[in-house]
């Protein structure tokens, strides 16, 4: 797995995941919306930690400068 995400891309994804988590734990997000956004937050957090986005890989995109 070769990294294909820049630092800025990773920071933005992690920030969005944190905002979703905060909204969930404060009770702002409920029901199926909370479940869907929770799954999205986990995916965003994992891809930002790994520095690899499978969708970028499929599309041949890389935001990381070589």
OpenMM code with the backbone's topology and positions (N, CA, C; nanometers):
from openmm import Vec3, app, unit

residues = "UNK UNK UNK UNK UNK UNK UNK UNK UNK UNK UNK UNK UNK UNK UNK UNK UNK UNK UNK UNK UNK UNK UNK UNK UNK UNK UNK UNK UNK UNK UNK UNK UNK UNK UNK UNK UNK UNK UNK UNK UNK UNK UNK UNK UNK UNK UNK UNK UNK UNK UNK UNK UNK UNK UNK UNK UNK UNK UNK UNK UNK UNK UNK UNK UNK UNK".split()
positions = [
    Vec3(0.0837, -0.1171, 0.0000),
    Vec3(0.0000, 0.0000, 0.0000),
    Vec3(0.0886, 0.1239, 0.0000),
    Vec3(0.0923, 0.1910, -0.1117),
    Vec3(0.1700, 0.3131, -0.1243),
    Vec3(0.0816, 0.4317, -0.0868),
    Vec3(0.1343, 0.5208, -0.0049),
    Vec3(0.0562, 0.6367, 0.0363),
    Vec3(0.0225, 0.7238, -0.0843),
    Vec3(-0.1015, 0.7727, -0.0893),
    Vec3(-0.1437, 0.8579, -0.1990),
    Vec3(-0.2191, 0.9824, -0.1516),
    Vec3(-0.2006, 1.0178, -0.0236),
    Vec3(-0.2681, 1.1345, 0.0323),
    Vec3(-0.1672, 1.2322, 0.0891),
    Vec3(-0.1886, 1.3606, 0.0618),
    Vec3(-0.1006, 1.4645, 0.1152),
    Vec3(-0.1329, 1.4891, 0.2624),
    Vec3(-0.0476, 1.5615, 0.3278),
    Vec3(-0.0696, 1.5935, 0.4696),
    Vec3(-0.1960, 1.6751, 0.4882),
    Vec3(-0.2196, 1.7707, 0.3996),
    Vec3(-0.3399, 1.8531, 0.4100),
    Vec3(-0.4657, 1.7682, 0.3928),
    Vec3(-0.4641, 1.6783, 0.2984),
    Vec3(-0.5760, 1.5871, 0.2747),
    Vec3(-0.6035, 1.5035, 0.3998),
    Vec3(-0.4984, 1.4534, 0.4609),
    Vec3(-0.5124, 1.3711, 0.5808),
    Vec3(-0.5683, 1.4523, 0.6977),
    Vec3(-0.5209, 1.5752, 0.7142),
    Vec3(-0.5668, 1.6610, 0.8239),
    Vec3(-0.7139, 1.6950, 0.8075),
    Vec3(-0.7548, 1.7274, 0.6849),
    Vec3(-0.8950, 1.7614, 0.6591),
    Vec3(-0.9857, 1.6425, 0.6886),
    Vec3(-0.9461, 1.5237, 0.6425),
    Vec3(-1.0267, 1.4043, 0.6677),
    Vec3(-1.0391, 1.3755, 0.8170),
    Vec3(-0.9291, 1.3884, 0.8886),
    Vec3(-0.9323, 1.3627, 1.0328),
    Vec3(-1.0181, 1.4663, 1.1049),
    Vec3(-1.0100, 1.5925, 1.0625),
    Vec3(-1.0914, 1.6980, 1.1236),
    Vec3(-1.2406, 1.6720, 1.1018),
    Vec3(-1.2778, 1.6290, 0.9820),
    Vec3(-1.4183, 1.5980, 0.9538),
    Vec3(-1.4645, 1.4803, 1.0401),
    Vec3(-1.3793, 1.3795, 1.0552),
    Vec3(-1.4133, 1.2645, 1.1392),
    Vec3(-1.4337, 1.3069, 1.2843),
    Vec3(-1.3502, 1.3964, 1.3332),
    Vec3(-1.3623, 1.4448, 1.4711),
    Vec3(-1.4919, 1.5243, 1.4890),
    Vec3(-1.5254, 1.6081, 1.3927),
    Vec3(-1.6501, 1.6859, 1.4007),
    Vec3(-1.7703, 1.5921, 1.4032),
    Vec3(-1.7700, 1.4903, 1.3190),
    Vec3(-1.8807, 1.3935, 1.3183),
    Vec3(-1.8887, 1.3229, 1.4539),
    Vec3(-1.7744, 1.2839, 1.5092),
    Vec3(-1.7730, 1.2170, 1.6401),
    Vec3(-1.8279, 1.3083, 1.7495),
    Vec3(-1.7895, 1.4343, 1.7466),
    Vec3(-1.8390, 1.5295, 1.8469),
    Vec3(-1.9904, 1.5442, 1.8351),
    Vec3(-2.0402, 1.5572, 1.7124),
    Vec3(-2.1847, 1.5701, 1.6923),
    Vec3(-2.2589, 1.4452, 1.7396),
    Vec3(-2.1987, 1.3292, 1.7186),
    Vec3(-2.2612, 1.2042, 1.7632),
    Vec3(-2.2655, 1.1962, 1.9157),
    Vec3(-2.1519, 1.2214, 1.9795),
    Vec3(-2.1450, 1.2046, 2.1251),
    Vec3(-2.2191, 1.3130, 2.2025),
    Vec3(-2.2476, 1.4265, 2.1389),
    Vec3(-2.3280, 1.5289, 2.2056),
    Vec3(-2.4770, 1.5075, 2.1829),
    Vec3(-2.5118, 1.4076, 2.1019),
    Vec3(-2.6513, 1.3753, 2.0787),
    Vec3(-2.7156, 1.4534, 1.9656),
    Vec3(-2.6369, 1.5298, 1.8919),
    Vec3(-2.6913, 1.6064, 1.7803),
    Vec3(-2.7302, 1.5149, 1.6648),
    Vec3(-2.6507, 1.4114, 1.6429),
    Vec3(-2.6804, 1.3127, 1.5391),
    Vec3(-2.7474, 1.1917, 1.6023),
    Vec3(-2.8617, 1.1541, 1.5483),
    Vec3(-2.9327, 1.0369, 1.5999),
    Vec3(-2.9879, 0.9553, 1.4838),
    Vec3(-3.0310, 0.8364, 1.5142),
    Vec3(-3.0969, 0.7510, 1.4157),
    Vec3(-3.0021, 0.7001, 1.3084),
    Vec3(-3.0602, 0.6774, 1.1907),
    Vec3(-2.9815, 0.6200, 1.0817),
    Vec3(-2.8760, 0.7170, 1.0302),
    Vec3(-2.9004, 0.8469, 1.0445),
    Vec3(-2.8003, 0.9460, 1.0030),
    Vec3(-2.6740, 0.9299, 1.0867),
    Vec3(-2.6910, 0.9065, 1.2153),
    Vec3(-2.5761, 0.8871, 1.3036),
    Vec3(-2.4978, 0.7624, 1.2653),
    Vec3(-2.5681, 0.6570, 1.2282),
    Vec3(-2.5010, 0.5329, 1.1892),
    Vec3(-2.4212, 0.5525, 1.0610),
    Vec3(-2.4846, 0.6131, 0.9607),
    Vec3(-2.4176, 0.6342, 0.8320),
    Vec3(-2.2974, 0.7269, 0.8482),
    Vec3(-2.3161, 0.8382, 0.9161),
    Vec3(-2.2054, 0.9316, 0.9354),
    Vec3(-2.0973, 0.8731, 1.0269),
    Vec3(-2.1358, 0.7862, 1.1198),
    Vec3(-2.0372, 0.7179, 1.2034),
    Vec3(-1.9479, 0.6277, 1.1199),
    Vec3(-2.0070, 0.5564, 1.0259),
    Vec3(-1.9287, 0.4709, 0.9358),
    Vec3(-1.8369, 0.5567, 0.8488),
    Vec3(-1.8894, 0.6684, 0.7985),
    Vec3(-1.8080, 0.7601, 0.7178),
    Vec3(-1.6917, 0.8139, 0.8007),
    Vec3(-1.7174, 0.8487, 0.9255),
    Vec3(-1.6124, 0.9019, 1.0127),
    Vec3(-1.5024, 0.7987, 1.0366),
    Vec3(-1.5405, 0.6740, 1.0574),
    Vec3(-1.4404, 0.5681, 1.0775),
    Vec3(-1.3557, 0.5503, 0.9521),
    Vec3(-1.4198, 0.5512, 0.8360),
    Vec3(-1.3458, 0.5365, 0.7103),
    Vec3(-1.2513, 0.6544, 0.6903),
    Vec3(-1.2989, 0.7761, 0.7161),
    Vec3(-1.2136, 0.8939, 0.7016),
    Vec3(-1.0949, 0.8886, 0.7973),
    Vec3(-1.1197, 0.8476, 0.9201),
    Vec3(-1.0115, 0.8397, 1.0183),
    Vec3(-0.9086, 0.7339, 0.9783),
    Vec3(-0.9549, 0.6175, 0.9347),
    Vec3(-0.8617, 0.5115, 0.8944),
    Vec3(-0.7778, 0.5508, 0.7737),
    Vec3(-0.8420, 0.6111, 0.6736),
    Vec3(-0.7654, 0.6501, 0.5554),
    Vec3(-0.6665, 0.7612, 0.5875),
    Vec3(-0.7026, 0.8509, 0.6779),
    Vec3(-0.6088, 0.9575, 0.7130),
    Vec3(-0.4924, 0.9037, 0.7954),
    Vec3(-0.5158, 0.8050, 0.8791),
    Vec3(-0.4076, 0.7456, 0.9575),
    Vec3(-0.3132, 0.6665, 0.8672),
    Vec3(-0.3706, 0.5910, 0.7745),
    Vec3(-0.2886, 0.5095, 0.6844),
    Vec3(-0.2234, 0.5909, 0.5735),
    Vec3(-0.2853, 0.7030, 0.5363),
    Vec3(-0.2329, 0.7837, 0.4268),
    Vec3(-0.2645, 0.7248, 0.2911),
    Vec3(-0.3562, 0.6298, 0.2873),
    Vec3(-0.3929, 0.5634, 0.1633),
    Vec3(-0.5442, 0.5651, 0.1478),
    Vec3(-0.5905, 0.6122, 0.0320),
    Vec3(-0.7328, 0.6123, 0.0014),
    Vec3(-0.7564, 0.5132, -0.1125),
    Vec3(-0.8331, 0.4063, -0.0876),
    Vec3(-0.8591, 0.3077, -0.1923),
    Vec3(-0.9277, 0.3671, -0.3156),
    Vec3(-1.0159, 0.4636, -0.2951),
    Vec3(-1.0830, 0.5264, -0.4082),
    Vec3(-0.9833, 0.6031, -0.4948),
    Vec3(-0.8905, 0.6730, -0.4310),
    Vec3(-0.7842, 0.7412, -0.5064),
    Vec3(-0.7044, 0.6390, -0.5874),
    Vec3(-0.6766, 0.5239, -0.5262),
    Vec3(-0.6008, 0.4200, -0.5952),
    Vec3(-0.6730, 0.3687, -0.7181),
    Vec3(-0.8051, 0.3485, -0.7060),
    Vec3(-0.8841, 0.3006, -0.8190),
    Vec3(-0.8892, 0.4032, -0.9321),
    Vec3(-0.8957, 0.5318, -0.8942),
    Vec3(-0.9067, 0.6371, -0.9942),
    Vec3(-0.7707, 0.6877, -1.0425),
    Vec3(-0.6628, 0.6384, -0.9815),
    Vec3(-0.5294, 0.6815, -1.0222),
    Vec3(-0.4941, 0.8219, -0.9756),
    Vec3(-0.5544, 0.8652, -0.8664),
    Vec3(-0.5316, 1.0001, -0.8131),
    Vec3(-0.4310, 0.9915, -0.6982),
    Vec3(-0.3466, 1.0923, -0.6883),
    Vec3(-0.2563, 1.1034, -0.5743),
    Vec3(-0.2389, 1.2505, -0.5411),
    Vec3(-0.2697, 1.2873, -0.4165),
    Vec3(-0.2506, 1.4252, -0.3739),
    Vec3(-0.1159, 1.4444, -0.3068),
    Vec3(-0.0431, 1.3347, -0.2902),
    Vec3(0.0887, 1.3391, -0.2269),
    Vec3(0.1936, 1.3735, -0.3316),
    Vec3(0.2747, 1.4725, -0.2972),
    Vec3(0.3824, 1.5093, -0.3890),
    Vec3(0.4954, 1.4101, -0.3750),
    Vec3(0.5528, 1.3736, -0.4859),
    Vec3(0.6599, 1.2723, -0.4818),
    Vec3(0.7949, 1.3298, -0.4487),
] * unit.nanometer
topology = app.Topology()
chain = topology.addChain("A")
for resn in residues:
    res = topology.addResidue(resn, chain)
    for name in ("N", "CA", "C"):
        topology.addAtom(name, app.Element.getBySymbol(name[0]), res)
